[in-house]
């Protein structure tokens, strides 16, 4: 019976109605155990069926959380027959993820796209994922990604999460939430009346309601566990035990009252997460338990037996498993291992076998190690880490145990799990050989840096690099580059700063006879930071050319290494003002990250690409890249949002994202996040014409090695200082920008330097610099800076009393800035135009103005001749969603075909 949830029911029914009308819906239903999530979602299921929806269920299970893609497989199993209709790359990704075929670790984004395609095939569809807090990490990431890209499908996705969660459920953060609170007193009394048929004294009733704290399951279950005599005279007083724990204790008491065989059957069912009834009965037979043992458990309302085995409530499963003795748990797992087919499901068999072991067992540990290898091959880093951790615990020989603990720590760190340090402690107990000790030292340094982003990270990485030098020269060189990158990112200019790290990196082992791109990048950066920018540019260009050649080299085999370093390579291309190279390397980084399914890497790749798209004036594509990155829910998403919002001149949005970034940066000690936020604020304030605020922010940004390395801060600081009447504050930035531009020799660098010199100059020299800046910037892709150069030149001309020339420059600036969507800078140009006596023309309306950023991106791709399937693969949307967007695009543009779309001139 659903009592007191009318508003929540209505909200869920609205989602169903929207989906029935051709839209999609996503909601995360949250609340403590027993608060009524299951009852509410069951009502939604029944409503959906009555409305003609198909319903597909999946559930996270605590014991299943170590199996990569297990939860996703549950959800998709009924649809797999039509997977053969998917494009081959999606078929392969899905097949490898679910262990149905061999292959390299699947691209998780391809897995997500395949799932989108499967779910979108029929509609309307309701997908319910219960106990999502216990999903395996791979499934949680993919399902959350799908939820954020489900688009115009007739699909409703509901994730049910218990608070507090048993595992990290950050993947679902940011999705629409429906949080359930306790029932009010009147509804609680109504529900209690359904559980206790006998008349209740008012005092007793009020005590029960008070003790249940509005928790519906408590209202139903607490009276069942109370002696009948208490209903006559009172009820036990509330204590410190939480309501869910009290409910769980009630289930434990009910289970403990059953016959021994029934209790053991419950333990086996709790240990077997798939609910496979046939498997359960085979395990029961292995233990000598007859089928009749199920009757008492069913009669007690704890378990239901059919084709699948279902517990009455998730708390029953956890209550039974936790109440079982260690011996009974081992017996249950041992029986399940004995009846699980090693050929069909070797990993689950290995896991059950490992849980049945007392002490150590090398055979069981080795089997888990093989399972870890299979999990890693499927892209299940978290599963591999769990298998390796348990394998280390079961290993009898100390040296082998230390090696496995070290491998588990590496896997935990890659998976983003916090237990890596604990495993390093086990590994450090050894014995480890010299190479393993060095790898332990390196991982410890990486964890320290990524955890705190503090000054200790570069120093620890340097120590690891020195240790590795005689043992593994190639890894030593990479670690020196790690240390240098860490120093750039932390922005610490003290003893652990970039110059000190670069000096230390001069001791790196010599590169091989055929240096890799990463070797050239290390040498180029060391030269740059020890001998000066001009000395370093030739080496940096050689490194960037090597990375770019590697893209075209059919024999390039180590894309994983390239993917790792393309983040630094792209920023280095910005440091030498090579806009073409930044675009090329960023595009390659995005492609490789997507192909590898590197959820941790893709947002950083998209960040560099989106920054260059913003600087190129392509705000709509940058917005779409940011939206794709947002589906991964990682920190760099905020960076992209902030920079785009600042260049668009959206003050409220920029300020809000900036506040979030600064707050998060303080929590992590992330100085670069703060510096990047200050750069964005400088752009915003320069656009708004608030030059003192821009100067304060740009001065802060210029303190960052990261922002000066990538050349983002200089021009903002120079313009703000000059417009604030404090040109002396621009001297250092101008000197550095001018020398770098001369050394790089690129139109981007030379154009920015010329504009900056114009700002601090007067008379004919200033005009010559402005004209030079425009001529140079016309020859590169950085359209925003060209537009801003027309703007500042026009402002200068107006102040010289040359209205006609000023109008020409300001019109050009206003048109360019308006077209790209740089609203604050465009408004600044409009104000200047009005000051010349000319009313700025409103931007000519274009048919494409009615399109959203995503629709414009889709329209552009379709205009190139790409199919809906190809566009969907590019944007991680299903073909059906692309078709729905196309219908909207055609309607807005008053066209009826793709051919007409190709004939339009889209911005």
C-alpha positions in Angstrom: 0.0 0.0 0.0 1.4 3.4 -1.0 0.6 6.0 1.6 1.6 9.6 1.7 3.5 9.9 -1.5 1.1 11.8 -3.7 3.5 14.5 -4.8 6.3 11.9 -5.6 3.8 9.8 -7.5 2.8 12.7 -9.6 6.4 13.6 -10.4 7.2 10.1 -11.6 3.9 9.9 -13.6 4.9 13.2 -15.4 8.1 11.5 -16.5 6.2 8.7 -17.9 3.8 11.0 -19.7 6.7 12.9 -21.3 8.3 9.7 -22.5 5.0 8.6 -23.9 5.0 11.8 -25.9 8.4 11.2 -27.4 10.8 12.7 -24.8 13.0 11.0 -22.3 13.2 11.2 -18.5 15.8 10.5 -15.8 15.5 10.6 -12.0 17.5 9.4 -9.1 15.2 8.3 -6.2 17.1 8.6 -2.9 16.4 7.9 0.7 17.3 5.8 3.6 16.6 2.0 3.7 12.9 1.4 4.2 11.8 4.9 3.4 9.5 3.7 0.6 11.7 3.8 -2.5 10.8 0.3 -3.6 7.0 0.8 -3.0 7.1 4.1 -4.9 9.0 2.6 -7.9 6.8 -0.4 -7.9 3.8 1.9 -8.2 5.6 3.5 -11.1 6.2 0.1 -12.8 2.5 -0.7 -12.5 1.5 2.7 -13.9 4.0 2.3 -16.8 2.6 -1.1 -17.7 -0.9 0.4 -17.8 0.4 3.1 -20.1 1.9 0.6 -22.5 5.5 0.8 -21.4 7.9 -2.1 -21.5 9.7 -2.4 -18.1 13.2 -3.6 -17.6 14.8 -4.0 -14.2 18.3 -4.4 -12.9 19.7 -4.2 -9.4 23.0 -3.6 -7.8 24.1 -6.3 -5.3 26.8 -5.7 -2.7 28.5 -9.0 -3.5 28.4 -8.3 -7.3 30.1 -4.9 -7.0 33.4 -6.3 -8.1 32.3 -7.7 -11.5 32.8 -5.2 -14.3 29.6 -4.5 -16.3 27.6 -7.0 -14.3 24.8 -4.5 -13.5 24.8 -3.3 -17.1 24.5 -6.9 -18.4 21.4 -7.4 -16.2 19.7 -4.4 -17.7 20.7 -5.2 -21.3 20.3 -9.0 -21.3 16.8 -9.1 -22.8 17.9 -6.8 -25.7 21.1 -8.6 -26.6 19.5 -10.6 -29.4 19.2 -7.5 -31.5 22.8 -6.4 -30.8 23.7 -8.0 -34.2 22.0 -5.0 -35.8 24.5 -2.6 -34.2 27.5 -1.3 -36.1 30.5 -3.7 -35.6 32.5 -1.4 -33.3 29.5 -1.2 -30.9 28.9 -5.0 -31.2 32.5 -5.6 -30.3 32.6 -3.2 -27.4 29.4 -4.7 -25.9 30.5 -8.3 -26.5 33.9 -7.8 -24.8 32.3 -5.9 -21.9 29.9 -8.7 -21.3 32.6 -11.4 -21.8 30.9 -12.8 -24.9 33.9 -12.4 -27.1 37.6 -11.8 -26.8 39.2 -8.5 -27.6 40.9 -5.4 -26.3 39.4 -3.4 -23.4 36.2 -1.8 -24.8 35.7 1.8 -25.4 33.2 2.7 -22.6 31.7 5.4 -24.7 31.1 2.9 -27.5 29.5 0.6 -24.8 27.3 3.5 -23.7 26.4 4.3 -27.3 25.5 0.6 -27.9 23.3 0.6 -24.8 21.6 3.8 -26.0 20.9 2.1 -29.3 19.5 -1.0 -27.7 17.3 0.8 -25.2 16.0 3.2 -27.9 15.0 0.5 -30.3 11.5 0.0 -28.8 9.5 2.4 -26.8 8.2 3.6 -24.6 10.5 1.9 -22.1 11.0 2.2 -18.3 14.4 1.1 -17.0 14.6 0.7 -13.2 18.0 0.2 -11.6 17.4 -0.6 -7.9 20.2 -0.4 -5.2 22.3 1.5 -7.7 24.8 2.3 -4.8 26.0 -1.3 -5.2 26.5 -1.2 -9.0 30.0 -2.1 -10.2 32.0 1.0 -11.1 32.0 0.2 -14.9 28.2 -0.2 -15.0 27.6 2.9 -12.9 29.8 5.1 -15.2 28.2 3.8 -18.4 24.6 4.0 -17.1 25.1 7.5 -15.8 26.7 8.5 -19.1 23.7 7.0 -21.0 21.3 8.8 -18.7 23.0 12.1 -19.6 22.8 11.4 -23.3 19.5 9.6 -23.6 18.2 12.6 -25.5 14.9 12.3 -27.5 14.2 8.7 -26.8 11.0 7.4 -25.3 12.9 6.0 -22.4 12.6 6.7 -18.7 15.6 5.8 -16.5 15.1 5.5 -12.7 18.1 4.9 -10.4 17.2 4.0 -6.8 19.9 4.9 -4.3 20.1 4.2 -0.6 21.4 6.9 1.6 24.0 6.7 3.0 25.4 4.7 0.0 27.4 1.6 0.5 29.8 2.7 -2.2 30.8 5.8 -4.1 27.8 6.9 -6.3 29.4 10.1 -7.6 28.7 8.9 -11.1 25.0 9.8 -10.6 25.6 13.2 -9.1 24.0 16.1 -11.0 21.1 14.0 -12.3 17.6 15.1 -11.3 16.8 13.8 -7.8 13.7 12.8 -5.9 14.6 12.5 -2.3 12.2 10.7 0.0 11.7 11.9 3.6 9.8 10.2 6.3 6.0 10.1 6.4 4.1 12.7 8.3 2.3 11.7 11.5 -1.1 11.3 9.9 0.2 9.1 7.0 2.4 7.1 9.5 -0.7 6.4 11.6 -2.7 5.3 8.5 0.1 2.9 7.4 0.6 1.5 10.9 -3.1 0.6 11.1 -2.6 -1.7 8.1 0.2 -3.6 10.0 -1.5 -3.9 13.4 -5.0 -5.1 13.2 -5.7 -5.0 16.9 -6.8 -1.7 18.5 -3.9 0.3 19.7 -3.8 2.5 22.8 -3.1 6.1 21.7 0.1 6.2 23.7 1.4 3.0 22.2 0.5 4.1 18.7 2.3 7.4 19.2 5.4 5.7 20.6 5.5 3.4 17.6 5.1 6.3 15.2 7.8 8.2 17.0 10.2 5.3 17.0 9.7 4.6 13.3 10.5 8.3 12.5 8.3 8.2 9.5 10.0 5.2 7.9 7.3 3.1 6.2 9.2 -0.2 6.5 9.8 0.4 10.1 6.1 1.1 10.7 5.3 -2.3 9.1 8.1 -4.3 10.5 8.8 -3.0 14.1 5.4 -4.2 15.4 6.0 -7.7 13.9 9.1 -8.0 16.1 7.5 -6.8 19.3 5.9 -9.1 21.8 2.1 -8.9 21.8 2.0 -7.9 25.4 3.7 -4.6 24.5 0.7 -3.5 22.5 -1.3 -3.4 25.7 1.0 -1.4 27.8 3.8 0.2 25.9 6.5 -0.1 23.4 10.3 -0.2 23.9 11.8 3.3 23.9 13.9 4.6 21.0 17.6 4.0 21.3 20.7 5.1 19.4 20.4 2.4 16.8 19.2 3.8 13.4 15.9 2.8 12.0 17.4 0.8 9.1 19.6 -1.1 11.5 16.6 -1.8 13.7 14.7 -3.1 10.7 17.7 -5.2 9.7 17.9 -6.6 13.2 14.2 -7.5 13.0 14.9 -9.4 9.8 17.8 -11.2 11.5 15.6 -12.3 14.4 13.0 -13.6 12.0 15.7 -15.5 10.0 17.3 -16.9 13.2 14.0 -18.4 14.2 13.9 -20.7 11.1 15.1 -24.3 11.0 18.9 -24.8 10.3 18.5 -25.8 6.7 16.2 -22.9 5.9 18.7 -20.5 7.5 21.5 -22.0 5.5 19.5 -21.7 2.3 19.0 -18.0 3.0 22.7 -17.6 3.4 23.4 -19.2 0.0 20.8 -17.0 -1.6 22.3 -13.9 0.0 25.8 -14.9 -1.3 24.5 -15.6 -4.8 23.9 -12.2 -6.4 22.3 -13.1 -9.7 19.1 -14.6 -8.4 19.6 -17.7 -10.5 17.2 -20.3 -9.0 18.7 -23.2 -10.8 22.2 -22.3 -9.5 20.8 -21.9 -6.0 19.2 -25.4 -6.0 22.5 -26.9 -7.3 24.3 -25.3 -4.4 21.7 -26.4 -2.0 22.1 -30.0 -3.2 25.8 -29.6 -2.8 25.2 -28.8 0.9 22.6 -31.6 1.3 19.6 -29.1 1.7 16.3 -30.3 0.4 13.9 -28.0 -1.5 11.4 -28.3 1.3 13.8 -26.0 3.3 12.5 -23.1 1.3 8.9 -23.3 2.7 9.7 -21.8 6.2 11.6 -18.9 4.6 8.8 -18.1 2.2 6.2 -18.4 5.0 8.3 -15.9 7.1 8.0 -13.4 4.3 11.8 -13.2 3.7 12.2 -14.8 0.3 10.3 -15.6 -2.9 11.2 -18.5 -5.2 10.3 -18.6 -8.9 12.5 -18.7 -11.9 14.5 -16.1 -10.0 15.1 -15.8 -6.3 14.0 -12.5 -4.7 14.4 -11.2 -1.2 11.4 -9.3 0.2 13.6 -6.3 0.7 17.3 -5.6 0.1 17.7 -5.3 3.9 16.8 -8.9 4.2 19.8 -9.9 2.0 22.2 -7.8 4.0 20.7 -8.9 7.3 21.0 -12.6 6.5 24.5 -12.3 5.2 25.8 -10.3 8.1 24.1 -12.4 10.7 25.6 -15.7 9.3 28.6 -17.1 11.0 31.9 -17.0 9.1 31.8 -20.7 8.8 28.3 -20.6 7.2 29.4 -17.9 4.8 32.4 -19.9 3.7 30.2 -23.0 3.3 27.8 -21.0 1.1 30.5 -19.6 -1.1 32.2 -23.0 -1.3 29.0 -24.6 -2.6 28.4 -21.9 -5.1 32.0 -22.2 -6.4 31.5 -26.0 -6.7 28.4 -25.6 -8.9 29.5 -22.6 -11.0 30.7 -23.6 -14.5 34.3 -22.7 -14.8 34.0 -22.4 -18.6 30.9 -20.2 -18.6 31.6 -18.0 -15.6 35.3 -18.4 -14.4 35.4 -15.1 -12.6 32.4 -15.6 -10.4 33.6 -19.1 -9.6 37.1 -17.7 -8.7 35.4 -15.1 -6.4 33.2 -17.6 -4.6 36.2 -19.9 -4.2 38.2 -17.1 -2.7 35.5 -16.3 -0.2 35.4 -19.9 0.9 39.1 -20.0 1.8 40.4 -20.0 5.4 43.9 -18.5 5.6 45.9 -18.6 2.4 45.6 -20.6 -0.8 47.9 -20.1 -3.7 45.7 -21.9 -6.2 42.7 -19.7 -5.3 45.0 -16.6 -5.4 46.3 -17.5 -8.8 42.8 -18.1 -10.1 41.8 -14.6 -8.9 44.9 -13.1 -10.6 43.8 -14.6 -13.9 40.3 -13.2 -13.3 41.9 -9.8 -12.7 43.6 -10.0 -16.1 40.3 -10.8 -17.8 38.6 -8.0 -15.9 41.3 -5.5 -17.0 41.0 -6.7 -20.6 37.3 -5.9 -20.5 38.0 -2.4 -19.1 37.0 -3.3 -15.6 39.8 -1.6 -13.6 37.8 -1.6 -10.4 37.0 -5.3 -10.7 40.7 -6.1 -11.5 41.7 -4.2 -8.4 39.3 -6.1 -6.2 40.4 -9.4 -7.5 44.1 -8.5 -7.1 43.5 -7.3 -3.5 41.8 -10.5 -2.5 44.5 -12.5 -4.3 47.2 -10.7 -2.3 45.3 -11.6 0.9 45.3 -15.3 0.0 48.9 -15.5 -1.1 51.1 -17.6 1.2 54.5 -16.5 0.0 55.5 -13.0 1.2 57.4 -12.0 -1.9 54.5 -13.0 -4.2 52.0 -11.4 -1.8 53.9 -8.1 -2.0 54.0 -8.2 -5.8 50.3 -8.8 -6.0 49.6 -6.1 -3.5 51.6 -3.7 -5.6 49.7 -4.6 -8.7 46.5 -4.2 -6.8 47.6 -0.8 -5.6 48.3 0.3 -9.2 44.9 -1.0 -10.3 43.1 0.8 -7.4 44.9 4.0 -8.3 44.0 3.7 -12.0 40.4 3.0 -10.9 40.4 6.1 -8.7 39.8 4.0 -5.5 41.2 5.3 -2.2 42.5 1.9 -0.9 45.7 2.2 -3.0 47.7 3.5 -0.1 46.7 0.6 2.2 47.8 -1.9 -0.4 51.1 0.0 -0.8 51.7 -0.6 2.9 51.2 -4.3 2.4 53.5 -4.2 -0.6 56.1 -2.3 1.3 56.3 -5.1 3.9 58.0 -7.0 1.0 60.3 -8.4 0.2 60.4 -6.6 -3.2 63.2 -6.5 -5.7 64.8 -3.1 -6.7 62.5 -2.5 -9.7 59.4 -3.3 -7.7 60.6 -1.0 -4.9 61.1 1.8 -7.4 57.6 1.2 -8.9 56.2 1.4 -5.4 58.0 4.7 -4.8 56.6 6.0 -8.1 53.0 5.1 -7.3 53.3 6.6 -3.9 54.4 9.8 -5.5 51.6 9.8 -8.0 49.1 9.2 -5.3 50.5 12.0 -3.2 50.4 14.5 -6.1 46.9 13.6 -7.4 45.5 13.5 -3.9 46.7 16.9 -2.7 48.2 18.7 -5.8 50.8 20.1 -3.3 54.5 20.8 -3.5 55.4 17.4 -2.2 54.2 15.7 -5.4 57.0 17.0 -7.8 59.7 16.3 -5.2 58.5 12.7 -4.6 58.2 12.2 -8.4 61.8 13.4 -8.8 63.0 11.0 -6.1 61.2 8.1 -7.9 62.8 9.2 -11.2 66.3 9.1 -9.7 65.7 5.7 -8.2 64.4 4.4 -11.6 67.3 5.8 -13.6 69.6 2.7 -13.4 66.7 0.2 -13.4 64.3 1.4 -16.1 65.7 4.4 -18.0 62.6 4.8 -20.2 60.3 4.9 -17.1 62.7 7.2 -15.4 62.5 9.7 -18.2 58.7 9.5 -18.1 58.8 10.1 -14.4 61.0 13.2 -14.8 58.4 14.5 -17.3 55.7 13.6 -14.7 57.5 15.7 -12.1 57.9 18.6 -14.5 54.3 18.5 -15.5 53.3 18.3 -11.8 55.5 21.4 -11.1 53.8 23.3 -13.9 50.3 22.3 -12.7 50.9 23.1 -9.0 52.2 26.5 -9.9 54.6 26.5 -7.0 57.5 28.9 -7.7 59.5 28.0 -4.6 62.2 25.3 -4.1 59.9 22.7 -5.7 59.0 24.9 -8.6 59.4 24.4 -12.3 62.9 25.7 -12.6 64.2 23.5 -9.7 62.5 20.4 -11.2 63.8 21.2 -14.7 67.3 21.6 -13.2 67.0 18.2 -11.5 65.6 16.6 -14.7 68.8 17.4 -16.6 70.1 14.3 -14.8 67.6 12.1 -16.6 69.1 9.1 -18.4 70.0 9.6 -22.0 67.2 8.9 -24.5 67.4 5.9 -26.7 69.0 6.1 -30.1 65.5 6.6 -31.6 63.9 9.0 -29.1 60.2 8.7 -28.6 57.9 11.8 -28.7 57.8 11.8 -24.9 61.7 11.9 -24.8 61.8 14.9 -27.2 59.1 16.6 -25.1 61.1 16.1 -21.9 64.3 17.5 -23.5 62.5 20.4 -25.0 60.8 21.4 -21.7 64.0 21.0 -19.7 65.8 23.3 -22.2 63.0 25.8 -22.1 62.9 26.1 -18.3 66.7 26.0 -17.8 68.1 27.9 -20.8 65.1 30.1 -21.7 62.1 30.1 -24.0 64.0 31.0 -27.2 66.5 28.2 -26.6 63.7 25.7 -26.0 61.4 26.4 -28.9 63.2 24.4 -31.5 63.2 21.3 -29.3 59.6 21.8 -28.4 58.7 22.0 -32.1 60.6 18.8 -32.8 58.6 17.1 -30.0 55.2 18.4 -31.2 56.1 17.3 -34.8 56.9 13.9 -33.5 53.6 13.6 -31.7 51.9 14.7 -34.9 53.8 12.3 -37.1 53.0 9.5 -34.7 49.3 10.1 -35.6 50.1 9.4 -39.3 52.6 6.6 -38.7 51.0 3.2 -39.4 53.6 1.6 -37.2 52.8 3.7 -34.1 51.9 1.0 -31.6 51.9 2.8 -28.2 48.8 5.0 -28.4 48.3 4.5 -24.7 51.6 6.4 -24.0 50.7 9.0 -26.5 47.3 9.5 -24.9 48.9 10.0 -21.5 51.2 12.8 -22.8 49.0 14.5 -25.3 47.5 16.5 -22.5 50.9 18.1 -21.9 51.7 18.2 -25.6 48.6 20.2 -26.4 49.3 22.7 -23.7 52.9 22.9 -25.0 51.6 23.7 -28.5 49.8 26.6 -27.0 53.0 27.7 -25.4 54.7 28.1 -28.8 51.5 29.7 -30.2 50.9 27.0 -32.8 47.2 27.0 -33.2 47.1 24.5 -36.0 49.1 22.0 -33.8 46.9 22.5 -30.8 43.8 21.7 -32.9 45.5 18.6 -34.4 46.8 17.2 -31.1 43.6 18.0 -29.2 41.5 16.2 -31.9 43.9 13.2 -31.7 43.8 13.1 -27.9 40.0 13.1 -27.9 39.9 10.3 -30.5 42.4 8.1 -28.6 40.6 8.7 -25.3 37.3 7.8 -26.8 38.7 4.7 -28.5 40.3 3.5 -25.2 37.1 4.3 -23.2 39.3 6.4 -20.9 36.7 8.2 -18.8 39.4 9.8 -16.7 41.3 11.1 -19.7 38.6 12.2 -22.1 37.5 15.3 -20.1 41.0 16.7 -20.0 41.3 16.1 -23.8 38.0 17.8 -24.4 39.1 20.7 -22.2 42.1 21.5 -24.4 39.9 21.1 -27.5 37.1 23.2 -26.2 39.5 26.0 -25.1 40.9 26.2 -28.7 37.3 26.1 -30.1 36.5 29.0 -27.8 39.6 31.0 -28.9 38.7 30.2 -32.5 35.2 31.7 -31.9 33.4 28.4 -32.4 31.4 28.6 -29.2 28.6 26.2 -30.3 31.0 23.3 -30.9 32.8 24.2 -27.6 29.5 24.0 -25.8 28.8 20.6 -27.3 32.2 19.3 -26.3 31.6 20.6 -22.8 28.2 18.8 -22.7 29.9 15.5 -23.7 32.5 16.0 -21.0 29.7 16.8 -18.5 28.3 13.3 -19.1 31.5 11.9 -17.4 31.1 14.0 -14.3 34.8 14.9 -13.8 36.5 18.0 -12.6 37.8 19.4 -16.0 34.2 19.8 -17.0 34.0 22.9 -14.8 37.1 24.4 -16.5 35.5 24.2 -19.9 32.2 25.6 -18.6 33.9 28.5 -16.9 36.0 29.5 -19.9 33.1 29.3 -22.3 30.8 31.2 -20.0 33.4 33.9 -19.5 34.0 34.4 -23.2 30.3 34.5 -23.7 30.1 37.3 -21.2 27.6 35.5 -19.0 28.3 37.1 -15.6 26.0 35.0 -13.4 27.0 31.7 -14.9 30.7 32.5 -14.8 30.5 33.7 -11.2 28.6 30.6 -10.1 31.0 28.1 -11.8 34.0 30.2 -10.5 32.8 29.9 -7.0 32.4 26.1 -7.3 35.9 25.8 -8.7 37.5 27.9 -6.1 35.7 26.0 -3.3 36.8 22.6 -4.8 40.3 23.8 -5.3 40.6 24.8 -1.7 39.4 21.3 -0.7 42.0 19.7 -2.9 44.8 22.2 -2.5 44.5 22.8 -6.3 46.3 26.1 -7.1 46.0 25.7 -10.8 42.2 25.4 -10.6 42.2 28.8 -8.8 44.5 30.3 -11.4 42.4 29.1 -14.3 39.3 30.5 -12.6 41.1 33.9 -12.3 42.0 33.8 -16.0 38.3 33.3 -16.8 37.3 36.1 -14.5 39.8 38.4 -16.2 38.2 37.6 -19.6 34.8 38.3 -18.2 35.7 41.6 -16.6 37.6 42.8 -19.7 34.5 42.0 -21.7 32.3 43.9 -19.3 34.8 46.8 -19.2 35.5 46.4 -15.4 39.2 46.8 -15.9 40.3 47.1 -12.2 38.6 43.8 -11.5 40.1 42.3 -14.7 43.6 43.5 -13.6 43.2 41.9 -10.2 42.2 38.6 -11.6 44.7 38.6 -14.5 47.6 39.5 -12.0 46.6 36.4 -10.0 46.4 34.2 -13.1 49.9 35.4 -14.3 51.4 34.0 -11.1 50.7 30.5 -12.4 53.3 28.6 -14.3 50.5 26.7 -16.0 48.8 29.9 -17.3 52.1 31.5 -18.4 53.3 28.2 -20.0 50.1 28.1 -22.1 50.2 31.9 -22.8 46.7 32.5 -21.7 47.3 35.1 -19.1 49.6 37.6 -20.8 47.2 39.5 -23.1 44.4 39.7 -20.5 46.8 41.3 -18.0 48.2 43.7 -20.5 44.8 45.0 -21.7 43.4 45.3 -18.1 46.5 47.1 -16.9 46.5 49.6 -19.8 42.7 50.2 -19.6 43.0 50.7 -15.8 45.6 53.4 -16.4 48.3 51.3 -14.8 50.5 50.2 -17.7 53.5 49.7 -15.4 51.7 46.5 -14.2 51.9 45.1 -17.7 55.7 45.5 -18.1 56.7 41.9 -17.2 53.9 40.3 -19.1 54.6 42.4 -22.2 58.3 41.7 -22.1 57.7 38.0 -21.8 55.0 37.9 -24.5 57.1 39.9 -26.9 60.2 37.7 -26.6 58.1 34.5 -26.9 56.3 35.8 -29.9 59.6 36.7 -31.6 61.0 33.2 -30.8 57.9 31.3 -31.9 57.4 33.4 -35.1 53.8 32.4 -35.5 50.9 34.7 -36.5 49.1 34.0 -33.2 52.0 35.0 -31.1 53.2 37.9 -33.2 49.6 39.3 -33.5 49.0 39.2 -29.7 52.4 40.8 -29.1 51.8 43.6 -31.6 48.3 44.3 -30.2 49.8 44.4 -26.7 52.6 46.8 -27.7 49.9 49.0 -29.4 48.1 49.3 -26.1 51.1 50.7 -24.3 52.1 52.9 -27.3 51.0 56.3 -28.6 50.7 58.1 -31.9 51.8 56.5 -35.2 53.6 53.7 -33.5 50.4 52.5 -31.8 48.6 52.5 -35.1 51.3 50.6 -36.8 51.2 47.9 -34.1 47.4 47.7 -34.4 47.6 47.2 -38.1 50.3 44.6 -37.7 48.3 42.7 -35.1 45.3 42.6 -37.4 47.4 41.4 -40.4 49.0 38.7 -38.3 45.9 37.4 -36.6 44.1 37.1 -39.9 46.5 34.3 -40.7 45.6 32.1 -37.8 42.5 30.4 -36.3 42.2 32.5 -33.2 39.2 34.5 -34.3 38.4 35.9 -30.8 41.7 37.7 -30.6 41.3 39.1 -34.1 37.9 40.4 -33.2 39.2 41.9 -29.9 42.0 43.6 -31.9 39.5 45.3 -34.1 37.7 46.4 -30.9 40.7 47.9 -29.1 41.9 49.5 -32.4 38.5 51.1 -32.8 38.5 52.3 -29.2 41.9 53.9 -29.8 40.8 55.6 -33.0 37.8 57.0 -31.3 39.9 58.5 -28.6 42.1 60.0 -31.3 39.0 61.8 -32.6 39.1 59.7 -35.8 35.4 58.7 -35.8 35.2 57.4 -39.4 38.1 54.9 -38.9 36.8 54.0 -35.5 33.4 53.1 -36.8 34.9 50.8 -39.4 36.9 48.9 -36.9 34.1 48.8 -34.3 31.5 47.6 -36.8 33.8 44.8 -37.8 34.4 43.9 -34.1 30.7 44.1 -33.3 29.8 41.9 -36.2 32.4 39.2 -35.4 31.8 39.2 -31.7 28.1 39.1 -32.1 28.3 36.2 -34.6 30.4 34.1 -32.3 28.4 34.8 -29.2 30.9 36.9 -27.2 28.1 38.9 -25.7 30.0 41.2 -23.3 32.7 42.1 -25.8 30.0 42.7 -28.4 28.2 45.0 -26.0 31.4 46.8 -25.3 31.9 47.3 -29.1 28.3 48.6 -29.3 28.8 51.1 -26.6 31.9 52.4 -28.4 30.0 52.6 -31.7 27.3 54.7 -30.0 30.0 57.0 -28.6 31.0 57.7 -32.3 27.5 58.8 -33.0 26.5 55.6 -34.9 23.8 53.3 -33.7 25.1 49.7 -33.9 23.2 47.6 -36.3 21.3 44.7 -34.9 22.9 41.5 -36.0 21.1 40.2 -39.0 18.9 37.4 -38.0 20.1 34.1 -39.4 17.9 31.0 -39.8 20.4 29.0 -37.7 19.9 31.4 -34.8 16.9 29.4 -33.8 19.0 26.3 -33.4 20.4 25.2 -30.0 24.1 24.6 -29.7 23.6 20.9 -30.0 21.3 21.2 -33.0 23.8 23.5 -34.7 26.6 20.9 -34.2 24.3 18.2 -35.6 23.3 20.3 -38.5 27.0 21.0 -39.4 27.9 17.3 -39.2 24.9 16.3 -41.3 25.7 19.0 -43.8 29.1 17.2 -44.4 27.2 14.1 -45.6 27.5 12.2 -42.3 24.7 9.7 -41.6 22.6 9.8 -38.4 24.5 6.8 -37.1 27.9 8.5 -37.8 26.8 11.7 -36.2 25.4 9.8 -33.2 28.8 8.0 -32.8 30.6 11.4 -32.9 28.3 13.0 -30.3 27.5 9.9 -28.2 23.8 10.0 -29.1 21.6 7.3 -30.5 20.6 7.5 -34.2 17.0 7.9 -33.1 18.0 11.0 -31.1 19.8 12.4 -34.0 16.8 11.9 -36.2 14.6 13.6 -33.6 17.0 16.6 -33.6 17.0 16.6 -37.4 13.2 16.9 -37.4 13.5 19.9 -35.1 16.3 21.4 -37.2 14.3 21.0 -40.5 11.3 22.6 -38.9 13.3 25.6 -37.6 15.1 26.1 -40.9 12.0 25.5 -43.0 13.6 22.8 -45.0 12.7 19.2 -45.6 15.9 17.4 -46.6 19.5 16.8 -45.8 20.4 18.0 -49.3 18.9 21.4 -48.5 20.9 21.5 -45.2 24.1 21.0 -47.2 23.2 24.0 -49.4 22.8 26.3 -46.4 25.7 28.4 -45.2 25.9 27.4 -41.5 28.0 29.5 -39.2 
